[in-house]
């Protein structure tokens, strides 16, 4: 396809690869990423989505194009278009913005597309900009040795903002690497030396640099922290021709492991502080972005903690005007009264709002019916609500019984409730409650009704 030429998009919602390309793409996956799981992790899709793609089953337009990008294949070459369905519009090489990692041209507008699962692609029409927040992040990112701290409960849009920051960094010529701690096994965090070696290898692999971690760890002298610092300073940063943006997602996974947290967070604080030293100017080329879903509760010395330096960013719920804008993008026509009805049930919770609008745009379900079933097993939030219940069994800091009783106390009270600090932090990080002064209350009516019944 010639650069600059665009074909009309007639609203096709999905694409699949030609069957003849299945062996080639599976081999490319093994050679470049080692496994389908690693490709899914890199793309931030579920493994089932990647399996569907590699087995010539239909996937969403933007999913297809993202995987083509990661596997370095031309979409028009490998796509098996349905009869009468034209190819997706390609990028215009005359426009610099179209050559970024996430051009808006590769996300054709379809008000019924993009199921709210995982993070929102940066230039998706369903990414709702927070201009003040993003401008602050972009302005901070270009400063030498900068550190950005993004704090918000789960499903509030932290990873979506991280991807937006990364897309901007790529656009201005920076290298980016993200380490997501969410899916790692607990065994990764039990030994400091093992974790730091794993961390260095993870970064090196994502940056596609030559494997040299062993060269630094084979040194006879020096602590694990020193070896990790040498690897980043003398290899990753010293060999990069442009600044490196290191983003760490789901940082709260490290909080329960006190020894590791003290060493690793102290290390990050040192790296951030080192940019000011004239003796080691190489650290000016590092930009750190941390995303986490609760307050840091490891007893760190304030002089070595990265959570009291840098630029803090908090993500708030959507307001009425933002929900109205999202509804327009889904071509859902609502009155202010209808918007308020939704907010009475789910507040301005980004994920819950997005899911409601997706459902209504696709099924034309009346809002009254959606809200009536919302807290029930028949409702659209059933899977989400069940997953929250299951999460109680995976919290190592408190027993399931303690956390269950704490939440039960909150949802059965008509007024804000006072809880121990640890319980508040965990429930806030799960997004189940919100703080009100020194007390907490359910984040939304949906959670109150569901958990009042279930608990």
C-alpha positions as a Markdown table, in Angstrom:
| # | Residue | x | y | z |
|---|---|---|---|---|
| 1 | Unk | 0.0 | 0.0 | 0.0 |
| 2 | Unk | 1.4 | 3.4 | -0.9 |
| 3 | Unk | 2.3 | 5.8 | 1.8 |
| 4 | Unk | -0.2 | 8.6 | 2.2 |
| 5 | Unk | -3.1 | 6.7 | 0.5 |
| 6 | Unk | -6.0 | 5.9 | 2.8 |
| 7 | Unk | -8.9 | 3.5 | 2.1 |
| 8 | Unk | -12.4 | 4.2 | 3.5 |
| 9 | Unk | -13.2 | 2.3 | 6.7 |
| 10 | Unk | -16.7 | 0.9 | 6.5 |
| 11 | Unk | -17.0 | 0.0 | 10.1 |
| 12 | Unk | -15.6 | -3.5 | 10.2 |
| 13 | Unk | -14.9 | -4.4 | 13.8 |
| 14 | Unk | -12.4 | -7.2 | 13.5 |
| 15 | Unk | -9.6 | -8.7 | 11.4 |
| 16 | Unk | -7.9 | -12.1 | 11.3 |
| 17 | Unk | -4.7 | -13.3 | 9.7 |
| 18 | Unk | -4.6 | -15.5 | 6.6 |
| 19 | Unk | -4.3 | -19.1 | 7.5 |
| 20 | Unk | -1.1 | -19.4 | 5.4 |
| 21 | Unk | 0.6 | -17.0 | 7.7 |
| 22 | Unk | -0.1 | -19.0 | 10.9 |
| 23 | Unk | 3.2 | -21.0 | 10.9 |
| 24 | Unk | 5.3 | -18.0 | 10.1 |
| 25 | Unk | 3.8 | -15.8 | 12.8 |
| 26 | Unk | 4.0 | -18.5 | 15.4 |
| 27 | Unk | 7.7 | -18.9 | 14.6 |
| 28 | Unk | 8.2 | -15.2 | 14.8 |
| 29 | Unk | 6.6 | -15.2 | 18.2 |
| 30 | Unk | 9.0 | -17.9 | 19.4 |
| 31 | Unk | 12.0 | -16.2 | 18.0 |
| 32 | Unk | 11.3 | -12.7 | 19.2 |
| 33 | Unk | 9.5 | -13.3 | 22.5 |
| 34 | Unk | 10.1 | -16.9 | 23.4 |
| 35 | Unk | 6.5 | -17.7 | 24.1 |
| 36 | Unk | 2.9 | -16.5 | 23.4 |
| 37 | Unk | 2.6 | -15.6 | 27.1 |
| 38 | Unk | 5.6 | -13.2 | 26.8 |
| 39 | Unk | 4.0 | -11.6 | 23.6 |
| 40 | Unk | 0.7 | -11.2 | 25.5 |
| 41 | Unk | 2.5 | -9.6 | 28.4 |
| 42 | Unk | 4.3 | -7.2 | 26.0 |
| 43 | Unk | 1.1 | -6.3 | 24.2 |
| 44 | Unk | -0.9 | -6.1 | 27.5 |
| 45 | Unk | -3.5 | -8.5 | 26.1 |
| 46 | Unk | -4.8 | -11.8 | 27.5 |
| 47 | Unk | -3.1 | -15.0 | 26.3 |
| 48 | Unk | -6.5 | -16.0 | 24.7 |
| 49 | Unk | -6.4 | -12.9 | 22.6 |
| 50 | Unk | -2.9 | -13.7 | 21.3 |
| 51 | Unk | -3.9 | -17.4 | 20.7 |
| 52 | Unk | -6.9 | -16.2 | 18.7 |
| 53 | Unk | -4.7 | -13.9 | 16.6 |
| 54 | Unk | -2.1 | -16.6 | 15.9 |
| 55 | Unk | -4.8 | -19.1 | 14.9 |
| 56 | Unk | -6.5 | -17.0 | 12.4 |
| 57 | Unk | -9.5 | -16.1 | 14.5 |
| 58 | Unk | -11.0 | -12.6 | 14.4 |
| 59 | Unk | -9.7 | -10.0 | 16.9 |
| 60 | Unk | -10.5 | -6.3 | 17.2 |
| 61 | Unk | -9.0 | -4.0 | 14.6 |
| 62 | Unk | -6.6 | -2.2 | 17.0 |
| 63 | Unk | -5.6 | -5.6 | 18.6 |
| 64 | Unk | -4.7 | -6.9 | 15.2 |
| 65 | Unk | -2.6 | -3.9 | 14.3 |
| 66 | Unk | -0.8 | -3.8 | 17.7 |
| 67 | Unk | 0.3 | -7.4 | 17.3 |
| 68 | Unk | 1.4 | -6.8 | 13.7 |
| 69 | Unk | 3.5 | -3.9 | 15.0 |
| 70 | Unk | 5.1 | -6.1 | 17.7 |
| 71 | Unk | 5.8 | -9.0 | 15.3 |
| 72 | Unk | 7.0 | -6.5 | 12.6 |
| 73 | Unk | 4.5 | -7.5 | 9.9 |
| 74 | Unk | 2.5 | -5.4 | 7.5 |
| 75 | Unk | -1.2 | -5.6 | 8.4 |
| 76 | Unk | -2.4 | -5.5 | 4.7 |
| 77 | Unk | -0.1 | -8.3 | 3.8 |
| 78 | Unk | -1.2 | -10.9 | 6.4 |
| 79 | Unk | -4.9 | -9.8 | 6.9 |
| 80 | Unk | -7.6 | -12.0 | 5.6 |
| 81 | Unk | -10.3 | -9.5 | 4.9 |
| 82 | Unk | -13.9 | -10.6 | 4.7 |
| 83 | Unk | -15.5 | -10.2 | 1.3 |
| 84 | Unk | -16.6 | -6.6 | 0.8 |
| 85 | Unk | -14.6 | -5.5 | 3.8 |
| 86 | Unk | -11.8 | -3.0 | 2.9 |
| 87 | Unk | -8.4 | -2.9 | 4.6 |
| 88 | Unk | -8.0 | -0.7 | 7.7 |
| 89 | Unk | -6.7 | 2.9 | 6.9 |
| 90 | Unk | -2.9 | 2.9 | 6.9 |
| 91 | Unk | -0.6 | 5.6 | 8.2 |
| 92 | Unk | 0.2 | 8.8 | 6.4 |
| 93 | Unk | 4.0 | 9.0 | 6.3 |
| 94 | Unk | 3.8 | 12.8 | 5.5 |
| 95 | Unk | 2.5 | 13.4 | 9.0 |
| 96 | Unk | 5.1 | 13.1 | 11.7 |
| 97 | Unk | 2.4 | 12.3 | 14.3 |
| 98 | Unk | 1.3 | 9.3 | 12.2 |
| 99 | Unk | 4.7 | 7.7 | 12.6 |
| 100 | Unk | 4.5 | 7.4 | 16.4 |
| 101 | Unk | 4.0 | 4.1 | 18.1 |
| 102 | Unk | 0.3 | 4.8 | 18.5 |
| 103 | Unk | -1.1 | 6.8 | 15.6 |
| 104 | Unk | -4.8 | 7.7 | 15.8 |
| 105 | Unk | -5.1 | 6.5 | 12.2 |
| 106 | Unk | -4.7 | 2.9 | 13.2 |
| 107 | Unk | -7.6 | 3.1 | 15.6 |
| 108 | Unk | -10.6 | 3.5 | 13.3 |
| 109 | Unk | -13.6 | 5.0 | 15.1 |
| 110 | Unk | -16.4 | 2.6 | 15.8 |
| 111 | Unk | -18.7 | 3.5 | 18.7 |
| 112 | Unk | -19.3 | -0.2 | 19.5 |
| 113 | Unk | -15.7 | -1.3 | 19.5 |
| 114 | Unk | -13.1 | -1.7 | 22.2 |
| 115 | Unk | -14.4 | -3.9 | 25.1 |
| 116 | Unk | -13.1 | -2.3 | 28.4 |
| 117 | Unk | -10.4 | -4.9 | 29.2 |
| 118 | Unk | -7.0 | -3.9 | 30.3 |
| 119 | Unk | -5.5 | -0.5 | 29.6 |
| 120 | Unk | -6.9 | 1.9 | 26.9 |
| 121 | Unk | -4.6 | 2.3 | 23.9 |
| 122 | Unk | -3.1 | 5.9 | 23.9 |
| 123 | Unk | -4.8 | 7.1 | 20.7 |
| 124 | Unk | -8.0 | 5.1 | 21.1 |
| 125 | Unk | -11.1 | 7.3 | 20.7 |
| 126 | Unk | -12.2 | 5.9 | 24.1 |
| 127 | Unk | -9.1 | 7.2 | 25.9 |
| 128 | Unk | -10.5 | 10.2 | 27.9 |
| 129 | Unk | -7.8 | 12.8 | 28.2 |
| 130 | Unk | -7.0 | 14.4 | 31.5 |
| 131 | Unk | -5.2 | 17.5 | 30.0 |
| 132 | Unk | -3.8 | 18.9 | 33.3 |
| 133 | Unk | -2.5 | 15.5 | 34.4 |
| 134 | Unk | -1.0 | 14.6 | 31.1 |
| 135 | Unk | 0.6 | 18.0 | 30.6 |
| 136 | Unk | 2.2 | 17.8 | 34.0 |
| 137 | Unk | 3.6 | 14.4 | 33.2 |
| 138 | Unk | 5.0 | 15.5 | 29.8 |
| 139 | Unk | 6.6 | 18.6 | 31.3 |
| 140 | Unk | 8.2 | 16.5 | 34.0 |
| 141 | Unk | 9.4 | 13.8 | 31.6 |
| 142 | Unk | 11.7 | 16.1 | 29.7 |
| 143 | Unk | 13.5 | 17.2 | 32.9 |
| 144 | Unk | 16.9 | 15.4 | 33.6 |
| 145 | Unk | 16.6 | 12.7 | 36.2 |
| 146 | Unk | 12.9 | 13.3 | 36.8 |
| 147 | Unk | 10.6 | 11.0 | 38.8 |
| 148 | Unk | 6.8 | 10.7 | 38.4 |
| 149 | Unk | 4.6 | 8.9 | 41.0 |
| 150 | Unk | 1.1 | 7.9 | 39.8 |
| 151 | Unk | -1.2 | 6.7 | 42.7 |
| 152 | Unk | -4.7 | 5.6 | 42.3 |
| 153 | Unk | -6.9 | 2.5 | 43.1 |
| 154 | Unk | -7.1 | -0.4 | 40.7 |
| 155 | Unk | -9.0 | 0.1 | 37.4 |
| 156 | Unk | -8.7 | 3.9 | 37.6 |
| 157 | Unk | -6.5 | 4.3 | 34.6 |
| 158 | Unk | -2.9 | 4.1 | 35.9 |
| 159 | Unk | -1.6 | 1.8 | 33.2 |
| 160 | Unk | -3.5 | 3.7 | 30.5 |
| 161 | Unk | -1.7 | 6.9 | 31.6 |
| 162 | Unk | 1.6 | 5.0 | 31.6 |
| 163 | Unk | 1.1 | 4.0 | 28.0 |
| 164 | Unk | 0.2 | 7.6 | 27.1 |
| 165 | Unk | 3.4 | 8.8 | 28.8 |
| 166 | Unk | 5.4 | 6.1 | 26.9 |
| 167 | Unk | 3.9 | 7.0 | 23.6 |
| 168 | Unk | 4.8 | 10.7 | 24.2 |
| 169 | Unk | 8.4 | 9.6 | 25.2 |
| 170 | Unk | 8.8 | 7.6 | 22.0 |
| 171 | Unk | 7.5 | 10.6 | 19.9 |
| 172 | Unk | 10.2 | 12.8 | 21.3 |
| 173 | Unk | 12.9 | 10.2 | 20.7 |
| 174 | Unk | 13.3 | 8.6 | 24.1 |
| 175 | Unk | 13.7 | 4.9 | 24.7 |
| 176 | Unk | 11.0 | 3.3 | 27.0 |
| 177 | Unk | 10.9 | 0.2 | 29.0 |
| 178 | Unk | 8.1 | -0.9 | 31.3 |
| 179 | Unk | 8.3 | -3.6 | 34.1 |
| 180 | Unk | 4.9 | -4.7 | 35.3 |
| 181 | Unk | 5.2 | -6.5 | 38.7 |
| 182 | Unk | 1.6 | -7.6 | 38.7 |
| 183 | Unk | 2.0 | -11.1 | 37.1 |
| 184 | Unk | 5.3 | -12.1 | 38.7 |
| 185 | Unk | 5.4 | -15.1 | 41.1 |
| 186 | Unk | 5.9 | -14.3 | 44.7 |
| 187 | Unk | 9.2 | -16.3 | 44.7 |
| 188 | Unk | 10.6 | -13.5 | 42.5 |
| 189 | Unk | 10.4 | -11.1 | 45.5 |
| 190 | Unk | 11.8 | -13.3 | 48.3 |
| 191 | Unk | 15.5 | -12.8 | 47.6 |
| 192 | Unk | 17.0 | -9.3 | 47.0 |
| 193 | Unk | 19.9 | -10.6 | 44.8 |
| 194 | Unk | 17.7 | -12.8 | 42.7 |
| 195 | Unk | 15.2 | -10.0 | 42.2 |
| 196 | Unk | 17.8 | -7.4 | 41.1 |
| 197 | Unk | 19.3 | -9.9 | 38.6 |
| 198 | Unk | 15.8 | -10.7 | 37.3 |
| 199 | Unk | 15.0 | -6.9 | 37.1 |
| 200 | Unk | 18.2 | -6.2 | 35.1 |
| 201 | Unk | 17.5 | -9.1 | 32.7 |
| 202 | Unk | 13.9 | -8.0 | 32.2 |
| 203 | Unk | 15.0 | -4.4 | 31.3 |
| 204 | Unk | 17.7 | -5.6 | 29.1 |
| 205 | Unk | 15.4 | -8.0 | 27.2 |
| 206 | Unk | 12.8 | -5.3 | 26.7 |
| 207 | Unk | 15.4 | -2.9 | 25.4 |
| 208 | Unk | 16.8 | -5.7 | 23.2 |
| 209 | Unk | 20.4 | -5.1 | 24.3 |
| 210 | Unk | 23.1 | -7.7 | 24.5 |
| 211 | Unk | 22.9 | -9.9 | 27.6 |
| 212 | Unk | 25.5 | -8.7 | 30.0 |
| 213 | Unk | 24.0 | -9.1 | 33.4 |
| 214 | Unk | 26.4 | -12.0 | 34.3 |
| 215 | Unk | 29.3 | -9.7 | 33.5 |
| 216 | Unk | 28.3 | -7.3 | 36.2 |
| 217 | Unk | 27.3 | -10.0 | 38.7 |
| 218 | Unk | 30.5 | -12.0 | 38.3 |
| 219 | Unk | 32.5 | -9.1 | 39.8 |
| 220 | Unk | 34.1 | -10.3 | 43.0 |
| 221 | Unk | 33.3 | -7.2 | 45.0 |
| 222 | Unk | 30.3 | -5.1 | 45.6 |
| 223 | Unk | 26.7 | -5.6 | 46.9 |
| 224 | Unk | 23.8 | -6.6 | 44.7 |
| 225 | Unk | 22.6 | -2.9 | 44.8 |
| 226 | Unk | 26.0 | -1.8 | 43.5 |
| 227 | Unk | 26.0 | -4.3 | 40.7 |
| 228 | Unk | 22.5 | -3.4 | 39.7 |
| 229 | Unk | 23.5 | 0.3 | 39.7 |
| 230 | Unk | 26.6 | -0.4 | 37.7 |
| 231 | Unk | 24.6 | -2.4 | 35.1 |
| 232 | Unk | 22.2 | 0.5 | 34.6 |
| 233 | Unk | 24.7 | 3.3 | 34.8 |
| 234 | Unk | 27.7 | 1.8 | 32.9 |
| 235 | Unk | 25.7 | -0.2 | 30.4 |
| 236 | Unk | 22.0 | 0.7 | 29.9 |
| 237 | Unk | 22.4 | 4.5 | 30.2 |
| 238 | Unk | 26.0 | 4.8 | 29.0 |
| 239 | Unk | 25.2 | 3.0 | 25.7 |
| 240 | Unk | 21.9 | 4.8 | 25.0 |
| 241 | Unk | 22.0 | 7.8 | 22.7 |
| 242 | Unk | 18.8 | 9.2 | 24.2 |
| 243 | Unk | 17.2 | 9.3 | 27.6 |
| 244 | Unk | 15.7 | 6.1 | 28.9 |
| 245 | Unk | 12.2 | 6.1 | 30.5 |
| 246 | Unk | 11.8 | 3.3 | 33.0 |
| 247 | Unk | 8.2 | 2.8 | 34.1 |
| 248 | Unk | 7.3 | 0.4 | 36.9 |
| 249 | Unk | 3.7 | -0.7 | 37.1 |
| 250 | Unk | 1.9 | -2.3 | 40.1 |
| 251 | Unk | 4.8 | -1.3 | 42.4 |
| 252 | Unk | 2.6 | -2.1 | 45.5 |
| 253 | Unk | 3.4 | -5.8 | 44.8 |
| 254 | Unk | 6.7 | -5.2 | 46.6 |
| 255 | Unk | 5.3 | -3.5 | 49.7 |
| 256 | Unk | 4.8 | -6.8 | 51.7 |
| 257 | Unk | 8.5 | -7.8 | 51.2 |
| 258 | Unk | 10.2 | -5.4 | 53.6 |
| 259 | Unk | 13.8 | -6.3 | 53.0 |
| 260 | Unk | 13.4 | -6.1 | 49.2 |
| 261 | Unk | 11.3 | -3.0 | 49.4 |
| 262 | Unk | 13.9 | -1.2 | 51.6 |
| 263 | Unk | 16.8 | -2.1 | 49.2 |
| 264 | Unk | 15.0 | -1.6 | 45.9 |
| 265 | Unk | 13.1 | 1.6 | 46.7 |
| 266 | Unk | 16.3 | 3.0 | 48.3 |
| 267 | Unk | 18.1 | 2.2 | 45.0 |
| 268 | Unk | 15.5 | 4.0 | 43.0 |
| 269 | Unk | 15.8 | 7.0 | 45.3 |
| 270 | Unk | 19.6 | 7.0 | 44.8 |
| 271 | Unk | 19.3 | 6.9 | 41.0 |
| 272 | Unk | 16.9 | 9.8 | 41.1 |
| 273 | Unk | 19.2 | 11.8 | 43.4 |
| 274 | Unk | 22.3 | 11.0 | 41.4 |
| 275 | Unk | 21.3 | 13.1 | 38.4 |
| 276 | Unk | 22.2 | 16.2 | 40.5 |
| 277 | Unk | 25.8 | 15.0 | 40.9 |
| 278 | Unk | 28.4 | 16.5 | 38.5 |
| 279 | Unk | 30.5 | 13.4 | 39.1 |
| 280 | Unk | 28.0 | 11.1 | 37.5 |
| 281 | Unk | 26.0 | 13.0 | 34.9 |
| 282 | Unk | 24.9 | 9.8 | 33.1 |
| 283 | Unk | 21.9 | 9.6 | 35.5 |
| 284 | Unk | 20.4 | 12.7 | 34.0 |
| 285 | Unk | 19.4 | 10.4 | 31.2 |
| 286 | Unk | 17.1 | 8.3 | 33.4 |
| 287 | Unk | 13.4 | 9.1 | 33.8 |
| 288 | Unk | 11.5 | 7.1 | 36.4 |
| 289 | Unk | 7.7 | 6.6 | 36.5 |
| 290 | Unk | 6.2 | 4.6 | 39.3 |
| 291 | Unk | 2.5 | 3.5 | 39.4 |
| 292 | Unk | 0.9 | 2.0 | 42.5 |
| 293 | Unk | -2.5 | 1.5 | 44.0 |
| 294 | Unk | -2.1 | 2.3 | 47.6 |
| 295 | Unk | 0.0 | 4.4 | 50.0 |
| 296 | Unk | 3.4 | 3.1 | 50.7 |
| 297 | Unk | 3.3 | 1.4 | 54.1 |
| 298 | Unk | 6.7 | -0.1 | 54.4 |
| 299 | Unk | 8.5 | 1.8 | 57.2 |
| 300 | Unk | 11.1 | 3.4 | 55.0 |
| 301 | Unk | 13.5 | 6.1 | 56.1 |
| 302 | Unk | 12.2 | 9.3 | 54.5 |
| 303 | Unk | 15.7 | 10.0 | 53.3 |
| 304 | Unk | 15.8 | 6.9 | 51.1 |
| 305 | Unk | 12.1 | 6.6 | 50.1 |
| 306 | Unk | 11.2 | 7.4 | 46.5 |
| 307 | Unk | 7.6 | 8.1 | 47.6 |
| 308 | Unk | 8.3 | 11.6 | 49.0 |
| 309 | Unk | 10.3 | 13.0 | 46.1 |
| 310 | Unk | 9.5 | 13.6 | 42.5 |
| 311 | Unk | 6.1 | 14.7 | 41.1 |
| 312 | Unk | 3.0 | 13.1 | 42.6 |
| 313 | Unk | 0.0 | 12.4 | 40.3 |
| 314 | Unk | -3.4 | 11.2 | 41.5 |
| 315 | Unk | -6.2 | 10.0 | 39.2 |
| 316 | Unk | -9.7 | 11.1 | 40.1 |
| 317 | Unk | -13.0 | 9.6 | 39.1 |
| 318 | Unk | -14.8 | 11.0 | 36.0 |
| 319 | Unk | -17.2 | 13.9 | 36.5 |
| 320 | Unk | -20.5 | 14.5 | 34.8 |
| 321 | Unk | -19.0 | 16.3 | 31.8 |
| 322 | Unk | -16.4 | 13.6 | 31.2 |
| 323 | Unk | -19.0 | 10.9 | 31.3 |
| 324 | Unk | -21.1 | 12.9 | 28.9 |
| 325 | Unk | -18.1 | 13.1 | 26.5 |
| 326 | Unk | -17.6 | 9.4 | 26.7 |
| 327 | Unk | -21.3 | 8.8 | 26.0 |
| 328 | Unk | -21.0 | 11.0 | 22.8 |
| 329 | Unk | -18.0 | 8.9 | 21.6 |
| 330 | Unk | -20.1 | 5.8 | 22.0 |
| 331 | Unk | -23.0 | 7.6 | 20.2 |
| 332 | Unk | -25.1 | 7.1 | 23.3 |
| 333 | Unk | -27.5 | 10.0 | 23.8 |
| 334 | Unk | -28.2 | 10.7 | 27.4 |
| 335 | Unk | -29.8 | 13.5 | 29.4 |
| 336 | Unk | -28.1 | 14.9 | 32.4 |
| 337 | Unk | -30.7 | 13.0 | 34.5 |
| 338 | Unk | -29.6 | 9.7 | 33.0 |
| 339 | Unk | -25.9 | 10.4 | 33.5 |
| 340 | Unk | -26.8 | 11.1 | 37.2 |
| 341 | Unk | -28.6 | 7.8 | 37.4 |
| 342 | Unk | -25.5 | 6.0 | 36.3 |
| 343 | Unk | -23.3 | 8.0 | 38.7 |
| 344 | Unk | -25.7 | 7.2 | 41.6 |
| 345 | Unk | -24.8 | 3.5 | 41.0 |
| 346 | Unk | -21.1 | 3.5 | 40.0 |
| 347 | Unk | -20.0 | 7.1 | 40.8 |
| 348 | Unk | -17.4 | 8.2 | 38.2 |
| 349 | Unk | -15.4 | 5.0 | 38.3 |
| 350 | Unk | -13.6 | 4.9 | 34.9 |
| 351 | Unk | -13.9 | 1.1 | 34.3 |
| 352 | Unk | -17.5 | 0.8 | 35.5 |
| 353 | Unk | -18.6 | 3.8 | 33.4 |
| 354 | Unk | -16.7 | 2.5 | 30.3 |
| 355 | Unk | -18.3 | -1.0 | 30.7 |
| 356 | Unk | -21.8 | 0.5 | 31.0 |
| 357 | Unk | -21.4 | 2.6 | 27.9 |
| 358 | Unk | -19.9 | -0.3 | 25.9 |
| 359 | Unk | -22.9 | -2.5 | 26.8 |
| 360 | Unk | -25.5 | 0.1 | 25.9 |
| 361 | Unk | -23.8 | 1.0 | 22.7 |
| 362 | Unk | -23.6 | -2.6 | 21.6 |
| 363 | Unk | -26.9 | -4.0 | 22.9 |
| 364 | Unk | -29.1 | -0.9 | 23.1 |
| 365 | Unk | -30.1 | -2.1 | 26.6 |
| 366 | Unk | -32.2 | 0.5 | 28.4 |
| 367 | Unk | -30.3 | 2.2 | 31.2 |
| 368 | Unk | -33.0 | 1.4 | 33.7 |
| 369 | Unk | -32.6 | -2.4 | 33.0 |
| 370 | Unk | -28.8 | -2.2 | 33.2 |
| 371 | Unk | -28.9 | -0.4 | 36.6 |
| 372 | Unk | -31.6 | -2.8 | 38.0 |
| 373 | Unk | -29.4 | -5.8 | 37.3 |
| 374 | Unk | -26.1 | -4.2 | 38.0 |
| 375 | Unk | -25.4 | -5.6 | 41.5 |
| 376 | Unk | -26.9 | -9.0 | 40.7 |
| 377 | Unk | -25.5 | -12.2 | 39.1 |
| 378 | Unk | -27.2 | -11.3 | 35.9 |
| 379 | Unk | -25.7 | -7.9 | 35.7 |
| 380 | Unk | -22.8 | -6.7 | 33.4 |
| 381 | Unk | -20.6 | -6.3 | 36.4 |
| 382 | Unk | -20.9 | -9.8 | 37.6 |
| 383 | Unk | -17.4 | -11.0 | 36.5 |
| 384 | Unk | -15.8 | -7.9 | 38.0 |
| 385 | Unk | -17.6 | -8.2 | 41.3 |
| 386 | Unk | -16.8 | -11.9 | 41.6 |
| 387 | Unk | -13.1 | -11.2 | 40.9 |
| 388 | Unk | -13.1 | -8.7 | 43.8 |
| 389 | Unk | -14.4 | -11.4 | 46.1 |
| 390 | Unk | -11.7 | -13.8 | 44.9 |
| 391 | Unk | -9.1 | -11.2 | 45.5 |
| 392 | Unk | -9.6 | -11.6 | 49.3 |
| 393 | Unk | -8.0 | -15.0 | 49.1 |
| 394 | Unk | -4.8 | -13.6 | 47.5 |
| 395 | Unk | -4.0 | -10.8 | 50.0 |
| 396 | Unk | -1.0 | -12.0 | 52.1 |
| 397 | Unk | -1.0 | -9.2 | 54.6 |
| 398 | Unk | -4.3 | -10.0 | 56.4 |
| 399 | Unk | -6.4 | -13.2 | 56.6 |
| 400 | Unk | -9.4 | -13.4 | 54.4 |
| 401 | Unk | -11.7 | -13.3 | 57.5 |
| 402 | Unk | -10.2 | -10.0 | 58.7 |
| 403 | Unk | -10.6 | -8.3 | 55.3 |
| 404 | Unk | -14.1 | -9.7 | 54.8 |
| 405 | Unk | -15.2 | -8.5 | 58.2 |
| 406 | Unk | -13.7 | -5.0 | 57.6 |
| 407 | Unk | -15.5 | -4.7 | 54.3 |
| 408 | Unk | -18.8 | -6.0 | 55.8 |
| 409 | Unk | -18.6 | -3.4 | 58.5 |
| 410 | Unk | -18.2 | -0.6 | 55.8 |
| 411 | Unk | -21.0 | -1.8 | 53.5 |
| 412 | Unk | -23.6 | -2.4 | 56.2 |
| 413 | Unk | -23.1 | 1.1 | 57.8 |
| 414 | Unk | -25.0 | 4.1 | 56.5 |
| 415 | Unk | -22.2 | 6.4 | 57.8 |
| 416 | Unk | -18.4 | 6.4 | 57.2 |
| 417 | Unk | -16.5 | 3.8 | 59.3 |
| 418 | Unk | -13.2 | 3.9 | 61.1 |
| 419 | Unk | -10.9 | 1.0 | 60.5 |
| 420 | Unk | -7.2 | 0.1 | 61.3 |
| 421 | Unk | -4.8 | 1.7 | 58.9 |
| 422 | Unk | -3.6 | -1.5 | 57.2 |
| 423 | Unk | -7.2 | -2.5 | 56.4 |
| 424 | Unk | -8.0 | 0.9 | 55.0 |
| 425 | Unk | -4.9 | 0.8 | 52.8 |
| 426 | Unk | -5.7 | -2.6 | 51.4 |
| 427 | Unk | -9.4 | -1.8 | 50.7 |
| 428 | Unk | -8.5 | 1.5 | 49.1 |
| 429 | Unk | -5.9 | -0.2 | 46.9 |
| 430 | Unk | -8.5 | -2.7 | 45.7 |
| 431 | Unk | -10.8 | 0.3 | 44.9 |
| 432 | Unk | -13.6 | -0.9 | 47.1 |
| 433 | Unk | -13.7 | 2.0 | 49.5 |
| 434 | Unk | -12.9 | 5.7 | 49.5 |
| 435 | Unk | -11.5 | 7.8 | 52.3 |
| 436 | Unk | -13.6 | 10.5 | 54.0 |
| 437 | Unk | -11.5 | 12.3 | 56.6 |
| 438 | Unk | -10.1 | 9.5 | 58.7 |
| 439 | Unk | -12.8 | 7.1 | 57.9 |
| 440 | Unk | -14.0 | 5.1 | 54.8 |
| 441 | Unk | -17.2 | 4.4 | 52.9 |
| 442 | Unk | -18.1 | 2.2 | 49.9 |
| 443 | Unk | -16.6 | 3.6 | 46.7 |
| 444 | Unk | -20.0 | 3.4 | 45.0 |
| 445 | Unk | -23.6 | 2.1 | 45.6 |
| 446 | Unk | -22.9 | -0.9 | 43.3 |
| 447 | Unk | -20.3 | -2.2 | 45.8 |
| 448 | Unk | -22.5 | -1.4 | 48.8 |
| 449 | Unk | -25.4 | -3.5 | 47.4 |
| 450 | Unk | -23.3 | -6.4 | 46.1 |
| 451 | Unk | -21.1 | -6.9 | 49.1 |
| 452 | Unk | -23.9 | -6.3 | 51.6 |
| 453 | Unk | -25.6 | -9.3 | 50.0 |
| 454 | Unk | -22.6 | -11.5 | 49.5 |
| 455 | Unk | -20.9 | -11.0 | 52.9 |
